[in-house]
């Protein structure tokens, strides 16, 4: 079996306070709290702007050993430049501080806008430009633009592999040439559940799977029923074991001939609007038999403050009704 990590996309959401986060928890402790509940979290801020080395260093220090961050690539590259002339911006991104995550740096997610169509030549050039290990990433980062001087980090990661995943939102990618291209570069296709709004495919194109669950009925808002989570449990178990679900939906239209030894799984819940993400993530982890930390946690600075009465893990994972928007 591969390593299965079930987590959340982002952690700083005002509606989560007093619902997932205990009343009285300081905002500066929210990452510490969330990372004590989940073994992985997706960083979204890097999508909107380049973060600073000090931020990455703080995130590293705020999380426990063995924790893994995934990291969203900049929209400047994917949405504004649309994969054209990306050399300097790509170098700036890798120089911006993500090396400060050290061994906690997991997959890098590249999300493409709905208006971006599949161009094999342009997309192939982008995949070829992505560094595959820490040494390649450092070499790329050293080519950053002068404006990055004084706000960059070139900490060596060594030859440890780097993983990349892509999330598509245009039907033009639904051609066999696309997953074949991903396989050649060892890049994962994101299995994205978007309430039917954007493409949903399950092609296995790398040695790991990357899932983003945005809501199956209402984008970013709806929670997952017990039946829906059971479906995801079965699919994740199959992928982690190196096989595939019998009814897997593939662009290529056929399954792998031989099972793999096992695949790592990164699954992030992004149905955060009604505070369903953290609870759905915990329920799915329970279904998979993964270790689940009871809530609420004891966080330094909270010992003398009022706290909710402890609840059973099942009760916490399945609130009777979502909080208001």
CORBELTA-V538050 format. One line per field, one symbol per residue. phi: phi as a letter, one per 20 degrees, with the letter a starting at -180 (. if undefined). psi: psi as a letter, one per 40 degrees, with the letter a starting at -180 (. if undefined). burial: I if it has 24 or more other C-alpha atoms within 12 Angstrom, else O. Layout:
BEGIN
phi: ???
psi: ???
burial: ???
END
This chain:
BEGIN
phi: .fedcdbcenbdcgfffmdeefgnffgfdffgfffeedebbeeegffeafedgffffffffedfgnfceecefffgfedeflmdlegfffffffefpfffflfefdfdedddfgeeefdgffffffffeffebfffffffffeffgfefncccdffdmeffddcccddbcfffecgffffffffdmdeefedeclmfcgcccfecbebdcdcdeoedcgmcfeeffffffffgffffffffndbgfdgecffnbeffcfefqcfcccceceegdmegffffffffffemefcefdfeedgndgddgcffgcfgffffcffbffff
psi: iihhhhaihieghdeehecdhihehideedddddeedieiihhddeddihiidddddddddeiiieihhihhiheddddddfehfecddddddeeeedeeebeehaihhhhiidehihhdddddddddehieiddddddddefiideehefihfhheaehihiiihhifheeefidddddddddefhihhhhhffediihifhheaeiihhhgehedhhediihidddddddddddddddeeaiidfhhiddeiiidiiidiiihhhhhegedffddddddddddddefihhhiiiihhheedeiiiiiiiiddddegidiiii.
burial: OOIIIIIIIIIIIOOIIOIIIIOIIOOOIIIIIIIIIIIIIIIIOIIOOIIIIOIIIOIIOIIOOOIIIIIIIIIIIIIOOIIOOIIIIIIIIIIIIIIIIIIIIIIIIIIIIOOIIIOOOOIIOIIOIIIIIIOIIIIIIIIIOOOIOOIIIIIIIOOOOIIIIIIIIOOOIIOOOIIIIIIOIIIIIIIIIIOOOIIIIIIIIIIIIIIIIIIIOOIIIIIIOOOOIOOIIIIIIIIIIIIIIOOIOIIIOOOOOOOOOIIIIIIIIIIIIIIIIIIIIIIIIIIIOOOIIIIIIIIOOOOOOOOOOOOOIIOIIIIOOIOOO
END
